[in-house]
Amino acid sequence: MAATLYDVHTHIGMDPGFYLRRWWPYAATVQELLEHMDAHRIGKAVCFPFVVPSAFDPYGFADRKALELMPGRFPFDRENELLSVEIARLDTDKRLLQFGMFDPMREVAAQVKNLEKLAPNFAGLKTQTTVIQSPIRSLLNEGRDIMRLAQQHDLPVLIHTAVLPADPWAQARDCLDVAEVFPRVRFNLAHSLRFDRECLNRAAAMPNVWVDCAAHLVHCALALKNSPAIAPKAQRVDADYSKPSEVLAVLHEMLPGRYLWGSDYPFMSWIADDMSAVYSYKQETAALHALPPNVRDDIASRAPEAWLFGDKGARS
C-alpha cells in the first residue's frame, strides 16, 4: 500500500490586516486546500490559522505597521475555534490535523485557557513570531505555560524561524534554545532553518527537533540571490539552489528521519512591501515528487508521523 503523504505546514483563514496593507495572500479555505491535496497526491495536512489575528487592529497594522490589541481581545481568541468549525463542516474524511495558533508573549493566561478548552480539537500548536513581533524566547519566561500545555497534552509544536539580522523575534538559534529547554516536546523548526549549516547540524543532534522545508521554492530562489533572509553563503548548506529537489535531498541526508515536507500553503507565495514571489502548490509538490520514492516517503510520510504522533504511531 502506498504511503500516506503529509503536508506539515499550511494556513487556513483570512487576514484583514494583510488585505488592507495590500499584502498577498490574505485568505484560504479548507475546501481549496483539500482540492490542491487531491490534485497532487497529498493524503493529509497540518493546518492552522493565518498569522495576524483579528484581535489586532487591522487598520493600525495596515496604516501604521502597528500591532495593537483591541480592548477585551487576546491573540487567536476567535481564529482557532473558527478553524475547528470549518474543518468539522468540510473535512468529512478527516484529512486535516489542526494546530492551535498562539502568541508567546501577549495575554498568555487568556490564551492558555482558550487553548486548553480547544485542546481536544488540536494535533499540535503553532506560532509565527516575526509578523506579530513577539520574541520566541518569551516561551522561556512569560510564555512558559504554553509549553507546559504542550507537554501535558503531548502536542508537537511548530515554530517559524528566521536568520535575518533585522528580525529579533524568531532567530533560529533562539528557536533551538527553546527546544533544548523543553526536551519532552517534539518541535518542528520551519523553513529549513534558512539553510544555516550550523543550525541544521545542531538540530540533527537534538532528538526532539524536526525541521520542515515550508515555502521551499521561495527560499531556494532567495539563496540564489544571496538574500539576507537566508543564511550567508559562508554559513549556508552547500547545494545547488537552482535545483530545489536536489536541495531537499541534501537536507534529508543531514536530517534523515527528521526532515519534513511542507508547502506553507498559501504562503509558498509572498507579496509584501518589498518582496514579490509567486509559486503554486503544483510547483511545490513537483519538487517533492521528483525525489526518489524512499526519500520522498521519508520526508513526507515516516518523518511527519514520527513528529506528529511520537511513540503512539499514526492515527487513522
Secondary structure, DSSP 8 states (H G I E B T S, - for coil): -----EEEEEE-EE-HHHHHTT-B--EE-HHHHHHHHHHTT--EEEEE--SS-TTB-HHHHHHH----B-TT--TTTTHHHHHHHHHHHH-TT--EEEEEE--SSSSHHHHHHHHHHHGGG-SEEEE-TTTTT--GGGGGTTTHHHHHHHHHHT--EEE--B--TT--SSBHHHHHHHHHH-TTS-EEE-GGGGGBHHHHHHHHT-TTEEEE--SHHHHHHHHHTT-TTS--GGGB----TT-HHHHHHHHHHHSTTTEE----BTTTSEEETTEEE---HHHHHHHHHTS-HHHHHIIIIIHHHHHHHGGG----
